[in-house]
Amino acid sequence: MELRNRNTRQLRPAMCYSKIKNRHPASPSAIIIGAGFAGIAAARALHDASFQVIVLESRDRIGGRVCTDYTFGFPVDLGASWLHGVCNENPLAPLIGRLGLPLYRTSGDNSVLYDHDLESYALFDMDGNQVPQDLVVKVGEAFDSILKETDKVRQGCNEDMSIQQAFSLVFKRRPDLQLEGLANKVLQWYLCRMEGWFAADAETISLKCWDEAILLPGGHGLMVRGYRPVINTLAKGLDIRLNSRVSNISRHHDGVRVTTESGATFVADAAIVAAPLGVLQSKSIKFEPRLPEWKEEAISDIGVGIENKIVLHFEKVFWPNVEFLGVVADTAYGCSYFLNLHKATGHRVLVYMPAGKLAQDIDKMSDEAAANFAFMQLEKILPDASPPIQYLVSHWGSDINSLGSYSYDKVGKSHDLYERLRIPIDNLFFAGEATSALYPGSVHGAYSTGLQAAEDCRMRVLERYGELDLFQPVMGEEIVSAPLLISRM
Ligand SMILES: Cc1cc2nc3c(=O)[nH]c(=O)nc-3n(C[C@H](O)[C@H](O)[C@H](O)COP(=O)(O)OP(=O)(O)OC[C@H]3O[C@@H](n4cnc5c(N)ncnc54)[C@H](O)[C@@H]3O)c2cc1C
C-alpha cells in the first residue's frame, strides 16, 4: 500500500526488507519498537504527519504496561490505573476528556500518601485491631517532618545516600521523631507506600534525586473504565505487527534496519526504540554499531523497580466501605496495602499491591500461591473474609516483555540519566517512561516522550531530505479540549 501526502509526493512504507527493490531516497518512513503508550503515541503522531509507520510489538497485544483485563466481565487494570495529575496540563487530559472517560479522584494535591488522601481508609495491625485514625494522621505528620529533615541532610552532604540511610541519620539528629510501638508500625506503612510509589525499597532510592520528577497538580484519578480505551483510540488505523520481538537494530547513514527474532527484517529512514528500560538492560536487543558508552551507562544506571497487582474478586463485600485497607508491621516489607475498587467502580474487588523486594519475591510465585499470599494478608485483618471467586496476578518483574514495572532514581546516580536515555543517536530515537526526566514512571510521561521522539524524528528525517516544509507538524491537529469527568466518594 502506498500513501500520498497533500503535495502528491509519493511516499513509501517502512516495509519488509525482502520486498524492497529500489528504495526511494526521500521516503519518510519509521519503525517503532514497542506498542506501549510511548510507541503508540509516536506511531500515531508520525502516521498523522504522513510518515509510513510500522510498529513492531513482541506481545500478542498492544498497551505494554497498560493492560486492562476483562476476565471478570468488567475492566481491571493490571498495570497503570491512575492518571497522575488530574489537570489540563496533563498531556493525556485532552484525549481522556474527549473520550468522556470517568475518573475517580483518590487524592488532591500534596498528599503525604501521593495517590490517597487520608480521608477514607482503614489500617489494621497484624492482630486485626484497627489503628485509631488520629494516630494515622499524627504519624503522617511525623512522616512529613522526617522527609523535611532528610532534605536538610541532603543539603548538608555531597555524597548521595539512600532514603533509608537518610531516615537513620534524621533519627540520630532528631530522636524526638523516632517512633515506638504501634506508631512505628504505622510509620513503616507510610514508608511502604513511598516504596510503592517508586516500586523500589527505601535502601535503593536516591536521597538526592527522589523528588526530581514533576508531580502535576490536581491529585490522582483512577481510570474507572480502565486505560484500554485510551490506547485503543490512539492505535486506530496503525500498522502494528504483534508477536514481533525485535532482536537487532542496525543503523546506517541512510536508514535503519530492524530484525525480529523470527528473522523478518524491516528498513526505514529512522526508528524509535520504545521498549521498556528493563528490556534494554537485559541486552536482548542488539544494537549495531554498539550504542555509545554514555547511552549504555544511562541504560544500566537508571533503576527499574517492581510493583505487582494481585486482583481478588469476591462474591460479596465483607470489608469496610473505604478507599483502601492497610496492614501495619514492624518493617515496610511486612506491611500491606489493598486498593478497594468497590468504592471507585462498584465491583467487588480488592487489589493487593506489593512493591520492591516483596514484589520481587511474589513475582516468583505461581498465580495461585500469590493469590493465597494476598488473601492470607487480608485474613489477618478481616478474619471473616471469604476466599476470592477469581483472581488475576501480574508478573511485571519476570515478564520478558517488561522486566520491571517502572524506573526510579538509584542511589549515587544522576537524574540527568533520563535525558541521556532520551537523546537520539543519528536516526535512532528513544521514547518510553524512562526517557522522561519530568514524568518518569507514568503513562503521561511515556505518552509525552512518544510525541517528542516523533517530532524529533520527523524533523531529522525531513531536514535530511530538505523537505521540512512539505509535511504537517506532529500532532498539528487542533486539540479540542473537553472537561475531565471526575467523581469522588
Ligand atoms: C503495576 C504497575 C502500576 C502502574 N501504575 C501506574 C499508574 O497508576 N499511573 C501511571 O501513570 N503509571 C503507572 N505505571 C507506569 C506505566 O504503566 C508506565 O510508565 C507506562 O505504561 C510505560 O509505557 P511505555 O510505553 O514506556 O512502556 P511499555 O508500556 O512497557 O511499552 C513497551 C512495549 O515494548 C514491547 N517490547 C518489549 N520488548 C520488545 C522487543 N524486543 N521488540 C518489540 N517490542 C518489545 C512491550 O511488550 C511493550 O508493549 C504502572 C506500572 C505498573 C507495572
The ligand as an SDF file (V2000), in Angstrom:
LIG
                    3D

 53 58  0  0  0  0  0  0  0  0999 V2000
    1.8230   -2.3840   38.2990 C   0  0  0  0  0  0  0  0  0  0  0  0
    2.0080   -1.0450   37.6370 C   0  0  0  0  0  0  0  0  0  0  0  0
    1.2560    0.0340   38.0580 C   0  0  0  0  0  0  0  0  0  0  0  0
    1.4130    1.2650   37.4580 C   0  0  0  0  0  0  0  0  0  0  0  0
    0.5970    2.2870   37.8410 N   0  0  0  0  0  0  0  0  0  0  0  0
    0.6260    3.4450   37.1580 C   0  0  0  0  0  0  0  0  0  0  0  0
   -0.3890    4.4040   37.3520 C   0  0  0  0  0  0  0  0  0  0  0  0
   -1.3350    4.1920   38.1200 O   0  0  0  0  0  0  0  0  0  0  0  0
   -0.3060    5.5670   36.6450 N   0  0  0  0  0  0  0  0  0  0  0  0
    0.7010    5.8020   35.7580 C   0  0  0  0  0  0  0  0  0  0  0  0
    0.7190    6.8960   35.1530 O   0  0  0  0  0  0  0  0  0  0  0  0
    1.6510    4.8770   35.5300 N   0  0  0  0  0  0  0  0  0  0  0  0
    1.6330    3.7020   36.1800 C   0  0  0  0  0  0  0  0  0  0  0  0
    2.5240    2.7210   35.8870 N   0  0  0  0  0  0  0  0  0  0  0  0
    3.6040    3.0110   34.9410 C   0  0  0  0  0  0  0  0  0  0  0  0
    3.1110    2.9960   33.5000 C   0  0  0  0  0  0  0  0  0  0  0  0
    2.3560    1.8310   33.2790 O   0  0  0  0  0  0  0  0  0  0  0  0
    4.3140    3.0140   32.5770 C   0  0  0  0  0  0  0  0  0  0  0  0
    5.1600    4.1010   32.9150 O   0  0  0  0  0  0  0  0  0  0  0  0
    3.9290    3.1850   31.1100 C   0  0  0  0  0  0  0  0  0  0  0  0
    2.7980    2.4300   30.7710 O   0  0  0  0  0  0  0  0  0  0  0  0
    5.1270    2.7860   30.2670 C   0  0  0  0  0  0  0  0  0  0  0  0
    4.8360    2.9360   28.8980 O   0  0  0  0  0  0  0  0  0  0  0  0
    5.9940    2.6900   27.8400 P   0  0  0  0  0  0  0  0  0  0  0  0
    5.3980    2.8850   26.5210 O   0  0  0  0  0  0  0  0  0  0  0  0
    7.1950    3.4660   28.2170 O   0  0  0  0  0  0  0  0  0  0  0  0
    6.4190    1.1590   28.0500 O   0  0  0  0  0  0  0  0  0  0  0  0
    5.5450   -0.1630   27.8530 P   0  0  0  0  0  0  0  0  0  0  0  0
    4.1310    0.1130   28.1460 O   0  0  0  0  0  0  0  0  0  0  0  0
    6.2080   -1.2220   28.6420 O   0  0  0  0  0  0  0  0  0  0  0  0
    5.6700   -0.4620   26.3070 O   0  0  0  0  0  0  0  0  0  0  0  0
    6.7990   -1.0740   25.7490 C   0  0  0  0  0  0  0  0  0  0  0  0
    6.3400   -2.1060   24.7440 C   0  0  0  0  0  0  0  0  0  0  0  0
    7.5040   -2.7230   24.1540 O   0  0  0  0  0  0  0  0  0  0  0  0
    7.2320   -4.0990   23.9620 C   0  0  0  0  0  0  0  0  0  0  0  0
    8.5080   -4.7910   23.8140 N   0  0  0  0  0  0  0  0  0  0  0  0
    9.3470   -5.2380   24.7560 C   0  0  0  0  0  0  0  0  0  0  0  0
   10.4270   -5.8190   24.1960 N   0  0  0  0  0  0  0  0  0  0  0  0
   10.2570   -5.7310   22.8600 C   0  0  0  0  0  0  0  0  0  0  0  0
   11.0080   -6.1650   21.7370 C   0  0  0  0  0  0  0  0  0  0  0  0
   12.1980   -6.7720   21.8810 N   0  0  0  0  0  0  0  0  0  0  0  0
   10.5110   -5.9610   20.4970 N   0  0  0  0  0  0  0  0  0  0  0  0
    9.3140   -5.3490   20.3060 C   0  0  0  0  0  0  0  0  0  0  0  0
    8.5580   -4.9140   21.3480 N   0  0  0  0  0  0  0  0  0  0  0  0
    9.0230   -5.0880   22.5990 C   0  0  0  0  0  0  0  0  0  0  0  0
    6.4450   -4.4690   25.2070 C   0  0  0  0  0  0  0  0  0  0  0  0
    5.7280   -5.6620   25.0440 O   0  0  0  0  0  0  0  0  0  0  0  0
    5.5580   -3.2370   25.3870 C   0  0  0  0  0  0  0  0  0  0  0  0
    4.3300   -3.3900   24.7130 O   0  0  0  0  0  0  0  0  0  0  0  0
    2.3750    1.4510   36.4430 C   0  0  0  0  0  0  0  0  0  0  0  0
    3.1190    0.3720   36.0050 C   0  0  0  0  0  0  0  0  0  0  0  0
    2.9340   -0.8680   36.5850 C   0  0  0  0  0  0  0  0  0  0  0  0
    3.7160   -2.0310   36.0710 C   0  0  0  0  0  0  0  0  0  0  0  0
  1  2  1  0
  2  3  1  0
  2 52  2  0
  3  4  2  0
  4  5  1  0
  4 50  1  0
  5  6  2  0
  6  7  1  0
  6 13  1  0
  7  8  2  0
  7  9  1  0
  9 10  1  0
 10 11  2  0
 10 12  1  0
 12 13  2  0
 13 14  1  0
 14 15  1  0
 14 50  1  0
 15 16  1  0
 16 17  1  0
 16 18  1  0
 18 19  1  0
 18 20  1  0
 20 21  1  0
 20 22  1  0
 22 23  1  0
 23 24  1  0
 24 25  2  0
 24 26  1  0
 24 27  1  0
 27 28  1  0
 28 29  2  0
 28 30  1  0
 28 31  1  0
 31 32  1  0
 32 33  1  0
 33 34  1  0
 33 48  1  0
 34 35  1  0
 35 36  1  0
 35 46  1  0
 36 37  1  0
 36 45  1  0
 37 38  2  0
 38 39  1  0
 39 40  1  0
 39 45  2  0
 40 41  1  0
 40 42  2  0
 42 43  1  0
 43 44  2  0
 44 45  1  0
 46 47  1  0
 46 48  1  0
 48 49  1  0
 50 51  2  0
 51 52  1  0
 52 53  1  0
M  END
$$$$
